[in-house]
């Protein structure tokens, strides 16, 4: 329970890291969340998609809550 709470808090700051602690870096959920997160910072050269940060956070929360 405490680990999930820490992951939820981490999901607001570094969503890919929170997902990685839940499912590992080999899972497709991690890579999808990393792409969402990079898009939110313009990491892929598309700064127009800054709206993707909430998508990354919501996806991370979904992964943390549903995958036990």
C-alpha positions in Angstrom: 0.0 0.0 0.0 2.8 2.4 0.8 4.6 1.5 -2.4 1.5 2.3 -4.4 1.1 5.6 -2.6 4.7 6.6 -3.4 4.2 5.5 -7.0 1.1 7.7 -7.3 3.0 10.7 -5.9 5.9 9.9 -8.3 3.4 9.7 -11.2 2.7 13.5 -10.9 6.4 14.3 -11.3 8.0 11.6 -13.4 5.2 9.4 -14.9 7.6 7.0 -16.8 9.6 6.3 -13.7 6.4 5.5 -11.8 5.3 3.1 -14.6 8.7 1.5 -14.7 8.6 0.7 -11.0 5.2 -0.9 -11.5 5.7 -3.0 -14.7 9.4 -2.7 -15.6 11.2 -1.1 -18.5 10.6 -4.0 -20.9 6.8 -3.5 -20.8 5.0 -1.7 -23.6 3.2 0.4 -21.1 6.5 2.0 -20.0 7.5 2.9 -23.5 4.0 4.3 -24.3 4.2 6.5 -21.2 7.7 7.6 -22.1 6.5 8.8 -25.5 3.6 10.7 -23.9 6.0 12.3 -21.4 8.5 13.3 -24.1 5.8 14.8 -26.2 4.7 16.9 -23.3 8.1 18.5 -23.1 8.6 18.8 -26.8 11.3 16.1 -26.5 10.4 14.8 -29.9 10.4 18.3 -31.5 6.7 18.8 -31.2 6.1 21.5 -28.5 2.5 22.0 -29.7 1.6 18.8 -27.9 2.3 20.1 -24.4 -1.2 18.9 -23.5 0.3 15.4 -23.4 1.6 15.8 -19.8 -1.9 15.1 -18.2 -2.2 12.2 -20.6 1.1 10.8 -19.3 0.0 11.3 -15.7 -3.4 9.7 -16.2 -1.9 6.8 -18.0 0.6 6.3 -15.2 -2.1 6.4 -12.6 -4.2 3.9 -14.6 -1.2 1.5 -14.8 -0.4 1.8 -11.1 -4.0 1.3 -10.0 -5.0 -1.5 -12.3 -1.8 -3.7 -12.4 -1.1 -5.3 -9.0 
